[in-house]
Amino acid sequence: MTDRILQRYTRTDRDDSDPTANDLGEVDDLGSFGWLRGIRDRAIMLEFRKRDGNSVAFDYGWLRKVEFNPSDGIKLYFGGDTVVKITGRNLNQPIRPHMQLLRGILTHRVLWIQEASEPDLLQAADNATVIEAIACS
């Protein structure tokens, strides 16, 4: 009887034998950024993907300050005087209910941020979140 109670409270709906279900199924690809689905999920690192294929990631634990200016973009201040500047369109607009880039960064739900390619910049809808540039200094 104890085993059944334990199984009932520890059972998950995921099949742990399928690695893709655990690795890929918990992130929504929203085009410009990846969003962790689980309400309690938090990212450990934030990856910045450049359009040339290069990327860099920083530990969320080192994120000291976030500034948002609609006309200037988002600035992320990490320990060691590293500043990441994200410029683009609709950086604080919801893509889906309760899903927006700035809010996701503040709550550590954003796993990666991707610069848009030139064709994507031209074809993006007016209300889409589009990352035009990511600069690290």
Backbone bond lengths (Angstrom), bond angles and torsions (degrees), N, CA, C in turn:
res aa  C-N    CA-C-N  psi(-1)  N-CA   C-N-CA  omega(-1)  CA-C   N-CA-C  phi
1 M - - - 1.445 - - 1.529 111.14 -
2 T 1.307 116.77 -41.27 1.456 120.57 178.97 1.519 110.65 -61.20
3 D 1.342 116.78 -37.92 1.459 120.53 179.30 1.521 111.64 -62.07
4 R 1.319 116.99 -40.80 1.465 119.85 -179.15 1.527 111.33 -67.53
5 I 1.309 116.85 -38.56 1.465 119.99 177.94 1.523 109.55 -65.22
6 L 1.316 116.40 -44.52 1.457 120.57 178.78 1.524 111.08 -61.35
7 Q 1.329 117.43 -44.06 1.462 120.95 178.66 1.522 111.29 -63.43
8 R 1.300 116.82 -38.08 1.463 119.94 -178.50 1.526 111.33 -64.21
9 Y 1.316 117.05 -39.13 1.454 120.19 -177.07 1.521 113.89 -88.23
10 T 1.316 118.06 -14.01 1.460 119.87 179.05 1.512 112.88 -110.08
11 R 1.314 118.28 -1.97 1.460 122.05 -178.81 1.522 110.07 -67.79
12 T 1.322 115.27 141.01 1.459 120.76 173.37 1.510 108.33 -120.89
13 D 1.303 116.53 159.29 1.456 121.38 178.53 1.516 111.98 -85.40
14 R 1.317 117.24 -5.21 1.462 120.64 -179.92 1.512 110.15 -86.78
15 D 1.300 115.57 148.56 1.457 122.62 174.26 1.520 107.04 -96.16
16 D 1.338 117.26 104.89 1.461 121.45 -176.01 1.519 113.23 -68.77
17 S 1.330 118.13 -12.10 1.459 119.75 178.60 1.520 112.15 -76.45
18 D 1.331 117.57 -14.85 1.464 121.81 179.58 1.525 108.73 -101.51
19 P 1.349 118.77 102.59 1.464 120.43 -175.86 1.520 113.34 -63.28
20 T 1.322 118.95 -28.86 1.461 119.40 -179.52 1.515 111.55 -69.86
21 A 1.316 118.06 -28.81 1.462 120.33 178.55 1.522 110.41 -65.31
22 N 1.325 117.40 -38.12 1.454 120.49 -179.50 1.518 112.19 -80.40
23 D 1.330 117.22 -37.71 1.451 120.53 -174.27 1.522 112.97 -81.40
24 L 1.319 117.76 -40.79 1.454 120.47 -172.02 1.519 113.95 -107.32
25 G 1.294 118.56 -23.01 1.449 121.20 -172.84 1.509 115.02 -75.84
26 E 1.314 118.65 -11.28 1.449 120.86 -175.21 1.522 113.21 -99.49
27 V 1.323 117.37 2.48 1.463 121.30 -177.96 1.519 109.37 -119.83
28 D 1.329 116.53 127.47 1.463 121.39 173.12 1.519 108.03 -89.25
29 D 1.321 117.00 124.02 1.460 122.32 175.00 1.521 107.10 -86.11
30 L 1.316 116.68 106.18 1.459 122.07 -177.82 1.524 111.84 -98.34
31 G 1.316 116.81 18.85 1.457 121.89 178.08 1.510 112.30 88.73
32 S 1.318 116.60 -67.21 1.463 121.17 -178.88 1.519 113.06 -87.05
33 F 1.323 116.79 -20.46 1.459 120.27 -179.61 1.518 110.76 -156.96
34 G 1.334 114.80 160.30 1.458 121.86 177.92 1.513 109.91 -104.00
35 W 1.341 116.59 134.84 1.461 123.35 -174.57 1.523 109.66 -117.63
36 L 1.319 117.83 126.02 1.461 121.38 176.02 1.521 109.39 -72.30
37 R 1.328 116.92 126.80 1.466 122.39 -174.14 1.517 114.15 -73.73
38 G 1.311 117.10 -43.79 1.464 120.26 -173.61 1.515 111.77 -59.92
39 I 1.316 116.09 135.85 1.469 120.33 -175.76 1.528 111.81 -63.45
40 R 1.317 116.72 -27.02 1.471 120.25 179.01 1.523 112.66 -102.44
41 D 1.329 117.41 -2.01 1.468 120.91 -178.85 1.520 111.24 -70.16
42 R 1.316 115.82 138.04 1.456 122.52 175.84 1.523 108.03 -135.24
43 A 1.318 115.93 137.96 1.462 120.99 178.69 1.525 109.43 -78.85
44 I 1.308 115.93 146.20 1.463 121.57 176.42 1.521 109.54 -88.50
45 M 1.331 115.91 -39.49 1.459 122.18 -178.46 1.522 109.56 -121.98
46 L 1.320 116.28 154.20 1.461 123.25 174.11 1.525 107.20 -118.09
47 E 1.342 115.61 117.28 1.461 121.66 -177.15 1.525 110.09 -98.17
48 F 1.319 116.00 136.28 1.461 122.68 176.87 1.524 107.75 -111.72
49 R 1.327 116.80 116.53 1.465 122.81 -176.30 1.519 109.92 -104.28
50 K 1.325 114.96 120.14 1.464 120.62 178.89 1.521 109.38 -86.32
51 R 1.325 115.99 157.73 1.472 119.39 -178.39 1.522 112.54 -69.02
52 D 1.345 117.77 -19.41 1.470 120.36 178.90 1.532 113.00 -82.89
53 G 1.321 117.34 1.13 1.461 121.41 178.37 1.518 114.37 100.98
54 N 1.323 117.85 -15.24 1.462 121.19 177.30 1.525 109.70 -75.71
55 S 1.323 115.70 154.14 1.461 119.76 175.74 1.520 109.49 -149.92
56 V 1.310 114.98 159.23 1.457 122.45 175.65 1.530 106.38 -143.71
57 A 1.322 116.10 146.58 1.461 120.44 180.00 1.523 109.61 -128.84
58 F 1.329 115.40 145.37 1.457 121.97 178.16 1.522 108.92 -125.44
59 D 1.318 115.26 149.11 1.456 122.42 178.39 1.533 108.94 -73.31
60 Y 1.330 116.57 128.18 1.466 120.18 177.04 1.533 111.33 -58.37
61 G 1.328 116.90 -28.38 1.461 120.41 179.34 1.520 113.24 -62.64
62 W 1.342 116.72 -21.31 1.459 121.26 179.09 1.528 112.69 -92.72
63 L 1.311 117.68 -1.79 1.467 120.83 179.88 1.527 109.11 -74.02
64 R 1.347 115.95 114.30 1.460 121.63 -175.33 1.516 113.25 -97.57
65 K 1.341 116.34 -33.63 1.459 119.43 -171.67 1.521 109.00 -155.23
66 V 1.339 115.80 144.21 1.463 122.30 176.26 1.519 107.69 -128.49
67 E 1.338 116.18 127.76 1.471 121.58 176.33 1.518 108.56 -117.74
68 F 1.339 115.99 136.15 1.462 120.19 175.02 1.514 108.82 -126.45
69 N 1.321 115.52 127.58 1.453 123.14 173.85 1.525 105.39 -131.78
70 P 1.337 118.88 117.31 1.465 120.28 -175.56 1.523 114.32 -53.45
71 S 1.322 117.60 -31.89 1.463 119.37 -178.55 1.528 112.80 -89.06
72 D 1.334 117.19 -14.23 1.465 120.82 -175.99 1.527 113.34 -114.25
73 G 1.314 118.74 -24.84 1.456 122.07 179.88 1.516 112.50 109.89
74 I 1.321 114.73 -157.69 1.463 122.51 -178.59 1.524 108.29 -112.68
75 K 1.334 115.79 133.41 1.464 121.23 173.83 1.518 108.00 -116.27
76 L 1.334 115.22 128.68 1.456 121.98 178.04 1.520 108.28 -112.51
77 Y 1.321 116.77 124.17 1.458 122.60 -179.04 1.527 108.75 -104.85
78 F 1.326 115.62 113.40 1.455 121.59 178.53 1.519 109.05 -102.69
79 G 1.335 117.04 159.73 1.457 122.05 177.35 1.517 111.01 -55.80
80 G 1.317 116.41 150.96 1.460 120.35 -179.22 1.511 112.36 82.13
81 D 1.312 118.28 20.92 1.467 124.52 176.32 1.526 114.29 64.34
82 T 1.318 118.57 25.11 1.460 121.92 175.56 1.524 108.90 -87.64
83 V 1.324 115.64 128.49 1.467 121.87 178.01 1.520 108.01 -120.73
84 V 1.323 115.92 130.24 1.458 121.82 175.39 1.519 106.93 -113.21
85 K 1.335 115.69 123.23 1.464 121.03 179.83 1.526 108.79 -108.99
86 I 1.325 115.49 126.35 1.460 122.64 179.60 1.518 107.42 -112.66
87 T 1.324 116.61 120.37 1.460 120.49 176.86 1.517 108.66 -116.83
88 G 1.325 114.26 148.16 1.455 119.23 -179.59 1.516 111.42 168.11
89 R 1.328 114.59 -161.39 1.468 121.52 -177.73 1.525 110.29 -114.38
90 N 1.317 114.78 144.30 1.472 122.16 174.06 1.529 112.54 55.91
91 L 1.315 116.64 42.66 1.461 121.06 -176.88 1.522 112.73 -70.05
92 N 1.321 117.47 -18.17 1.465 120.93 -179.81 1.526 111.47 -120.35
93 Q 1.325 117.49 18.89 1.464 121.60 179.75 1.525 109.93 -97.59
94 P 1.333 117.78 138.10 1.469 119.67 178.73 1.526 111.73 -66.91
95 I 1.326 115.73 132.30 1.461 121.64 173.51 1.520 108.69 -84.79
96 R 1.315 114.85 -41.89 1.462 124.62 173.52 1.519 105.42 -134.00
97 P 1.326 118.37 168.14 1.469 118.10 178.30 1.533 111.55 -54.15
98 H 1.313 115.63 126.88 1.468 124.43 177.83 1.529 113.40 65.83
99 M 1.324 118.26 18.38 1.470 121.85 177.41 1.513 109.69 -122.79
100 Q 1.323 115.69 103.45 1.457 121.13 175.32 1.520 108.10 -142.84
101 L 1.309 115.78 150.55 1.459 121.32 -172.83 1.527 112.46 -57.19
102 L 1.319 118.24 -52.55 1.466 120.72 -176.86 1.524 110.97 -59.82
103 R 1.316 116.89 -47.21 1.468 120.57 179.59 1.534 110.81 -60.64
104 G 1.330 116.36 -40.26 1.459 120.40 179.42 1.519 113.09 -64.51
105 I 1.326 116.69 -37.13 1.468 120.04 176.56 1.525 109.79 -66.20
106 L 1.322 116.64 -45.29 1.463 120.85 -178.01 1.525 112.68 -63.40
107 T 1.331 117.00 -29.56 1.466 120.99 -179.46 1.528 113.00 -102.75
108 H 1.339 117.54 7.74 1.473 124.37 178.11 1.525 112.29 61.30
109 R 1.324 117.46 33.25 1.467 121.67 178.75 1.526 111.76 -97.02
110 V 1.336 117.93 -14.04 1.466 121.59 179.13 1.524 108.29 -86.56
111 L 1.330 115.66 125.08 1.459 122.02 -177.51 1.524 111.54 -93.42
112 W 1.326 117.07 -36.81 1.460 122.17 179.03 1.522 110.10 -149.73
113 I 1.345 114.61 156.28 1.463 122.89 176.51 1.519 106.47 -129.35
114 Q 1.339 116.95 132.51 1.466 123.20 -172.22 1.525 111.10 -120.25
115 E 1.338 116.58 127.12 1.461 120.63 170.94 1.521 109.30 -66.38
116 A 1.314 116.64 139.53 1.466 121.21 178.52 1.524 110.24 -77.78
117 S 1.324 115.94 145.59 1.465 120.83 174.34 1.528 108.53 -74.98
118 E 1.317 116.70 165.23 1.473 120.41 -179.74 1.532 112.31 -56.77
119 P 1.349 119.49 -47.04 1.471 118.65 177.94 1.531 112.72 -62.04
120 D 1.344 116.89 -37.71 1.465 120.07 178.98 1.523 111.56 -65.81
121 L 1.332 117.03 -35.82 1.465 120.39 177.30 1.526 111.03 -60.68
122 L 1.318 116.36 -41.07 1.464 120.99 -177.27 1.524 112.89 -77.14
123 Q 1.328 117.24 -31.61 1.458 121.19 -174.54 1.522 114.22 -94.08
124 A 1.319 118.72 -8.48 1.462 121.50 -175.62 1.527 111.08 -65.41
125 A 1.314 115.06 143.04 1.464 120.84 176.72 1.527 109.55 -65.00
126 D 1.324 115.99 156.07 1.467 120.78 -177.97 1.528 112.64 -61.15
127 N 1.330 117.33 -31.26 1.466 120.07 -177.27 1.531 113.19 -96.15
128 A 1.333 118.18 4.78 1.468 121.93 -178.86 1.527 110.86 -78.83
129 T 1.326 115.69 147.48 1.458 120.72 171.67 1.522 107.73 -79.03
130 V 1.328 116.20 121.09 1.461 121.71 -176.41 1.525 108.48 -127.85
131 I 1.325 116.12 127.50 1.463 121.49 177.24 1.520 107.58 -95.21
132 E 1.329 116.37 111.29 1.463 121.14 -178.85 1.519 111.97 -83.33
133 A 1.337 117.45 -36.94 1.466 120.62 -178.47 1.521 110.56 -156.37
134 I 1.328 114.63 147.63 1.460 123.00 172.54 1.522 106.17 -126.35
135 A 1.326 116.70 123.02 1.465 121.19 -179.33 1.524 109.47 -125.13
136 C 1.330 116.27 129.72 1.466 122.34 177.00 1.523 108.64 -109.26
137 S 1.321 115.53 134.98 1.469 119.15 176.77 1.514 110.29 -140.67
